[in-house]
Amino acid sequence: MADGTAAPRLADCTTLRLGGPARRFVHAATSEDLVAAVRDADDAGEPVLLLGGGSNLVVADDGFAGTLVRIASSGWTRDGDGDGDADGDSDGDVVEVAAGQEWDAFVAELADAGLGGLECLSGIPGSVGATPIQNVGAYGCEVAESIVSVRLYDRAAREIRTVPAGELGFGYRTSVLKGTDRGVVLSVRFRIDPSGESAPVRYAELARTLGVEIGAKVPTARAREAVLGLRRGKGMVLDPADHDTWSAGSFFTNPIVPADESAATVARITAAAGEPPQYPAEGGVKLSAAWLIDRAGFGKGHPGPGGRVSLSTKHTLALTNRGGASTADLLALARQVRDGVEARFGVRLHPEPLLIGCAL
């Protein structure tokens, strides 16, 4: 575990390339280092910010007045017995992955090995440890469908424990781990399919790209390449030369309208801008945030203050740093979009990234 006094600026550690310095910096190369760093900071009464890939963080221009812990553990192991164990594992292989492992590199290795189940989540930036926290999902899949358990350090109990998937409270882009820093993820166990086939294709755009029917399976590598192609077309695969990828991915979650309000809400939106896309969701109807943003008058490339930030030129859900931007610039654009959508349609959008030292 390396402990340096000169902490990097968060702008150098996040995909948005925004954010000021931390007061202190610790590089945790192993799970043991990670637990020790967090425990030491807690003993000192020091605030802690855990950093993996930095792809889901919006950090204030003033930075973070505490200890920044870089989670740098990596690697994964595979169990193939399929006999079941205390974690609830059942038929199918299981892999355990270190929290600091780069997510897409892990998914690529699975696909190359013909191990299916996570290929529709290809191209998502960040680390493995972040995926259960917000139940990462894309193209009809969520990690909740594959997670067996999470091994974590419980800061309140000061102990390491394993939490089965059924106790993680997974929902749309959320879990019991989101919004609290009590549990520090050390590793995640996923169930994968050794057949060489992908998970069933559920997303219409992906099915069209692959030329298959909804519910079909394809070779894992083929599904991965199709997903990467779709994501690149939307500026959602990191590329230092492409400012459309200087983002935190989708900035707003798709709003879920409660069932008892959905008919009136859809009617109001339809009267103003045509019938919106609608998807079934637990407790109500899920609407497309991208559609609402566009129909509220914020098209691709819509600029923010001084042109230093804008909506992506490829996808209205991503707020991007065009170079020389500040976090204040980004938040000003986010407020403009959020308030504009609410004024036109009566639907309030909520941010997906974690906001550190700042707020909308």
Secondary structure, DSSP 8 states (H G I E B T S, - for coil): -EEESS--BGGGTSTT----BEEEEEEE-SHHHHHHHHHHHHHTT--EEEESS-TTEEE-TT-EEEEEEEE----EEEE---S--TT---SSEEEEEETTSBHHHHHHHHHHTT-BSSGGGTT--SBGGGTTTTT-EETTEEGGGTEEEEEEEETTTTEEEEEEGGGS--BTTB-TTTT--SEEEEEEEEEEBTTSB------HHHHHHHT--TT---BHHHHHHHHHHHHHHTT-S--TT-GGGSEEEE-B---EEEHHHHHHHHHHHHHHHS---EEEETTEEEE-HHHHHHHTT--TT-B-GGGSEEE-SS-TTEEEE-SS--HHHHHHHHHHHHHHHHHHHS----B-SEEES---
